[in-house]
Amino acid sequence: MTKIFKPGEEAPRSGQYEQVGPRGGRTGEERTVTRGEPLPPTPSSGMGYVLVDPTKHRTGR
């Protein structure tokens, strides 16, 4: 199961985060967030974010 992150929570990794509904339904809306930055607010309460495309670094980390 994929972890759902809440708005305002620190992003654990840099990458593309997709907004998901309260029950985990995909919306197709993505945001680019850098590790350590807070996740942006969502349009409706109960929504969250799922990491769909982590940033790939040259070092492979």
N, CA, C and O atoms as a GROMACS GRO file, in nm:
protein
  244
    1MET      N    1   0.084  -0.119   0.000
    1MET     CA    2   0.000   0.000   0.000
    1MET      C    3   0.088   0.124   0.000
    1MET      O    4   0.191   0.128   0.066
    2THR      N    5   0.046   0.225  -0.074
    2THR     CA    6   0.122   0.348  -0.086
    2THR      C    7   0.090   0.443   0.029
    2THR      O    8  -0.027   0.457   0.067
    3LYS      N    9   0.192   0.507   0.083
    3LYS     CA   10   0.172   0.601   0.193
    3LYS      C   11   0.113   0.731   0.140
    3LYS      O   12   0.161   0.785   0.040
    4ILE      N   13   0.010   0.780   0.206
    4ILE     CA   14  -0.053   0.907   0.170
    4ILE      C   15  -0.001   1.013   0.266
    4ILE      O   16  -0.013   0.998   0.388
    5PHE      N   17   0.056   1.120   0.211
    5PHE     CA   18   0.110   1.230   0.290
    5PHE      C   19   0.007   1.341   0.298
    5PHE      O   20  -0.067   1.364   0.202
    6LYS      N   21   0.002   1.409   0.411
    6LYS     CA   22  -0.095   1.516   0.432
    6LYS      C   23  -0.036   1.651   0.389
    6LYS      O   24   0.086   1.669   0.394
    7PRO      N   25  -0.122   1.745   0.347
    7PRO     CA   26  -0.073   1.881   0.314
    7PRO      C   27  -0.004   1.942   0.437
    7PRO      O   28  -0.051   1.924   0.550
    8GLY      N   29   0.106   2.012   0.415
    8GLY     CA   30   0.182   2.074   0.523
    8GLY      C   31   0.289   1.983   0.580
    8GLY      O   32   0.381   2.031   0.648
    9GLU      N   33   0.280   1.854   0.554
    9GLU     CA   34   0.380   1.759   0.601
    9GLU      C   35   0.507   1.777   0.517
    9GLU      O   36   0.500   1.811   0.399
   10GLU      N   37   0.625   1.754   0.578
   10GLU     CA   38   0.751   1.764   0.504
   10GLU      C   39   0.761   1.651   0.402
   10GLU      O   40   0.731   1.536   0.433
   11ALA      N   41   0.805   1.685   0.281
   11ALA     CA   42   0.824   1.584   0.177
   11ALA      C   43   0.947   1.500   0.212
   11ALA      O   44   1.055   1.556   0.231
   12PRO      N   45   0.934   1.368   0.220
   12PRO     CA   46   1.048   1.283   0.254
   12PRO      C   47   1.149   1.271   0.142
   12PRO      O   48   1.267   1.246   0.167
   13ARG      N   49   1.105   1.288   0.016
   13ARG     CA   50   1.192   1.281  -0.101
   13ARG      C   51   1.150   1.388  -0.201
   13ARG      O   52   1.034   1.430  -0.202
   14SER      N   53   1.243   1.431  -0.284
   14SER     CA   54   1.211   1.523  -0.393
   14SER      C   55   1.142   1.445  -0.504
   14SER      O   56   1.176   1.330  -0.528
   15GLY      N   57   1.047   1.508  -0.570
   15GLY     CA   58   0.982   1.442  -0.683
   15GLY      C   59   0.844   1.494  -0.710
   15GLY      O   60   0.803   1.598  -0.660
   16GLN      N   61   0.770   1.419  -0.792
   16GLN     CA   62   0.634   1.452  -0.830
   16GLN      C   63   0.537   1.384  -0.734
   16GLN      O   64   0.542   1.263  -0.715
   17TYR      N   65   0.451   1.464  -0.674
   17TYR     CA   66   0.350   1.413  -0.582
   17TYR      C   67   0.213   1.435  -0.645
   17TYR      O   68   0.180   1.546  -0.686
   18GLU      N   69   0.133   1.329  -0.651
   18GLU     CA   70  -0.002   1.339  -0.707
   18GLU      C   71  -0.103   1.357  -0.595
   18GLU      O   72  -0.095   1.292  -0.491
   19GLN      N   73  -0.199   1.449  -0.618
   19GLN     CA   74  -0.308   1.466  -0.523
   19GLN      C   75  -0.400   1.345  -0.532
   19GLN      O   76  -0.431   1.297  -0.640
   20VAL      N   77  -0.442   1.296  -0.415
   20VAL     CA   78  -0.536   1.184  -0.410
   20VAL      C   79  -0.653   1.223  -0.320
   20VAL      O   80  -0.639   1.304  -0.229
   21GLY      N   81  -0.768   1.164  -0.349
   21GLY     CA   82  -0.887   1.192  -0.271
   21GLY      C   83  -0.881   1.128  -0.134
   21GLY      O   84  -0.785   1.058  -0.103
   22PRO      N   85  -0.983   1.152  -0.051
   22PRO     CA   86  -0.985   1.099   0.086
   22PRO      C   87  -0.976   0.946   0.093
   22PRO      O   88  -0.927   0.893   0.192
   23ARG      N   89  -1.023   0.877  -0.010
   23ARG     CA   90  -1.017   0.730  -0.010
   23ARG      C   91  -0.906   0.679  -0.101
   23ARG      O   92  -0.902   0.560  -0.132
   24GLY      N   93  -0.817   0.767  -0.144
   24GLY     CA   94  -0.701   0.725  -0.225
   24GLY      C   95  -0.722   0.731  -0.375
   24GLY      O   96  -0.634   0.688  -0.449
   25GLY      N   97  -0.836   0.783  -0.422
   25GLY     CA   98  -0.861   0.793  -0.566
   25GLY      C   99  -0.769   0.895  -0.631
   25GLY      O  100  -0.747   1.003  -0.576
   26ARG      N  101  -0.718   0.862  -0.747
   26ARG     CA  102  -0.625   0.949  -0.818
   26ARG      C  103  -0.698   1.065  -0.884
   26ARG      O  104  -0.810   1.050  -0.931
   27THR      N  105  -0.633   1.183  -0.888
   27THR     CA  106  -0.693   1.302  -0.948
   27THR      C  107  -0.624   1.343  -1.077
   27THR      O  108  -0.683   1.413  -1.159
   28GLY      N  109  -0.499   1.300  -1.097
   28GLY     CA  110  -0.423   1.341  -1.215
   28GLY      C  111  -0.348   1.472  -1.196
   28GLY      O  112  -0.271   1.512  -1.283
   29GLU      N  113  -0.370   1.540  -1.083
   29GLU     CA  114  -0.300   1.666  -1.054
   29GLU      C  115  -0.171   1.635  -0.979
   29GLU      O  116  -0.173   1.567  -0.876
   30GLU      N  117  -0.058   1.686  -1.031
   30GLU     CA  118   0.072   1.660  -0.967
   30GLU      C  119   0.139   1.791  -0.929
   30GLU      O  120   0.116   1.895  -0.991
   31ARG      N  121   0.221   1.784  -0.827
   31ARG     CA  122   0.300   1.897  -0.781
   31ARG      C  123   0.444   1.851  -0.765
   31ARG      O  124   0.469   1.738  -0.721
   32THR      N  125   0.539   1.936  -0.800
   32THR     CA  126   0.680   1.906  -0.779
   32THR      C  127   0.720   1.964  -0.644
   32THR      O  128   0.701   2.083  -0.619
   33VAL      N  129   0.776   1.879  -0.558
   33VAL     CA  130   0.813   1.921  -0.424
   33VAL      C  131   0.956   1.874  -0.394
   33VAL      O  132   0.993   1.762  -0.428
   34THR      N  133   1.034   1.961  -0.331
   34THR     CA  134   1.171   1.930  -0.293
   34THR      C  135   1.172   1.871  -0.153
   34THR      O  136   1.094   1.912  -0.066
   35ARG      N  137   1.260   1.773  -0.130
   35ARG     CA  138   1.272   1.709   0.001
   35ARG      C  139   1.286   1.814   0.112
   35ARG      O  140   1.364   1.908   0.099
   36GLY      N  141   1.210   1.796   0.218
   36GLY     CA  142   1.217   1.887   0.332
   36GLY      C  143   1.120   2.004   0.324
   36GLY      O  144   1.095   2.070   0.425
   37GLU      N  145   1.065   2.030   0.207
   37GLU     CA  146   0.968   2.138   0.192
   37GLU      C  147   0.829   2.087   0.229
   37GLU      O  148   0.801   1.968   0.213
   38PRO      N  149   0.741   2.175   0.278
   38PRO     CA  150   0.604   2.130   0.310
   38PRO      C  151   0.523   2.104   0.183
   38PRO      O  152   0.537   2.175   0.084
   39LEU      N  153   0.439   2.003   0.188
   39LEU     CA  154   0.349   1.975   0.075
   39LEU      C  155   0.243   2.085   0.069
   39LEU      O  156   0.195   2.129   0.174
   40PRO      N  157   0.206   2.130  -0.050
   40PRO     CA  158   0.112   2.242  -0.063
   40PRO      C  159  -0.030   2.205  -0.020
   40PRO      O  160  -0.063   2.086  -0.010
   41PRO      N  161  -0.114   2.306   0.004
   41PRO     CA  162  -0.254   2.279   0.040
   41PRO      C  163  -0.328   2.211  -0.076
   41PRO      O  164  -0.291   2.226  -0.192
   42THR      N  165  -0.433   2.137  -0.043
   42THR     CA  166  -0.516   2.071  -0.144
   42THR      C  167  -0.647   2.148  -0.158
   42THR      O  168  -0.684   2.224  -0.068
   43PRO      N  169  -0.718   2.130  -0.271
   43PRO     CA  170  -0.842   2.204  -0.293
   43PRO      C  171  -0.955   2.166  -0.197
   43PRO      O  172  -1.043   2.249  -0.171
   44SER      N  173  -0.955   2.044  -0.144
   44SER     CA  174  -1.061   1.999  -0.053
   44SER      C  175  -0.999   1.933   0.069
   44SER      O  176  -0.890   1.876   0.062
   45SER      N  177  -1.069   1.941   0.181
   45SER     CA  178  -1.017   1.876   0.302
   45SER      C  179  -1.025   1.724   0.283
   45SER      O  180  -1.109   1.673   0.209
   46GLY      N  181  -0.936   1.654   0.350
   46GLY     CA  182  -0.933   1.509   0.341
   46GLY      C  183  -0.843   1.457   0.231
   46GLY      O  184  -0.812   1.338   0.228
   47MET      N  185  -0.801   1.543   0.139
   47MET     CA  186  -0.714   1.500   0.030
   47MET      C  187  -0.570   1.492   0.079
   47MET      O  188  -0.536   1.548   0.183
   48GLY      N  189  -0.487   1.421   0.005
   48GLY     CA  190  -0.347   1.407   0.041
   48GLY      C  191  -0.261   1.393  -0.083
   48GLY      O  192  -0.306   1.424  -0.194
   49TYR      N  193  -0.138   1.347  -0.065
   49TYR     CA  194  -0.042   1.332  -0.174
   49TYR      C  195   0.023   1.196  -0.170
   49TYR      O  196   0.043   1.137  -0.063
   50VAL      N  197   0.056   1.145  -0.289
   50VAL     CA  198   0.129   1.020  -0.304
   50VAL      C  199   0.248   1.048  -0.395
   50VAL      O  200   0.233   1.112  -0.499
   51LEU      N  201   0.367   0.999  -0.357
   51LEU     CA  202   0.487   1.015  -0.440
   51LEU      C  203   0.474   0.922  -0.560
   51LEU      O  204   0.470   0.800  -0.544
   52VAL      N  205   0.469   0.980  -0.681
   52VAL     CA  206   0.454   0.897  -0.801
   52VAL      C  207   0.580   0.891  -0.886
   52VAL      O  208   0.597   0.796  -0.963
   53ASP      N  209   0.669   0.991  -0.874
   53ASP     CA  210   0.791   0.992  -0.955
   53ASP      C  211   0.903   1.059  -0.877
   53ASP      O  212   0.919   1.181  -0.885
   54PRO      N  213   0.982   0.980  -0.801
   54PRO     CA  214   1.093   1.041  -0.727
   54PRO      C  215   1.198   1.096  -0.822
   54PRO      O  216   1.219   1.044  -0.931
   55THR      N  217   1.264   1.202  -0.778
   55THR     CA  218   1.369   1.264  -0.858
   55THR      C  219   1.488   1.168  -0.865
   55THR      O  220   1.526   1.107  -0.766
   56LYS      N  221   1.544   1.157  -0.985
   56LYS     CA  222   1.661   1.071  -1.005
   56LYS      C  223   1.786   1.159  -1.011
   56LYS      O  224   1.794   1.253  -1.090
   57HIS      N  225   1.881   1.128  -0.926
   57HIS     CA  226   2.006   1.205  -0.920
   57HIS      C  227   2.115   1.129  -0.994
   57HIS      O  228   2.106   1.008  -1.013
   58ARG      N  229   2.215   1.201  -1.036
   58ARG     CA  230   2.328   1.138  -1.107
   58ARG      C  231   2.395   1.031  -1.024
   58ARG      O  232   2.448   0.934  -1.078
   59THR      N  233   2.395   1.049  -0.891
   59THR     CA  234   2.465   0.953  -0.806
   59THR      C  235   2.384   0.826  -0.787
   59THR      O  236   2.435   0.727  -0.733
   60GLY      N  237   2.259   0.826  -0.832
   60GLY     CA  238   2.175   0.706  -0.821
   60GLY      C  239   2.102   0.693  -0.690
   60GLY      O  240   2.038   0.590  -0.666
   61ARG      N  241   2.108   0.795  -0.605
   61ARG     CA  242   2.038   0.789  -0.475
   61ARG      C  243   1.896   0.833  -0.488
   61ARG      O  244   1.824   0.834  -0.388
   0.00000   0.00000   0.00000
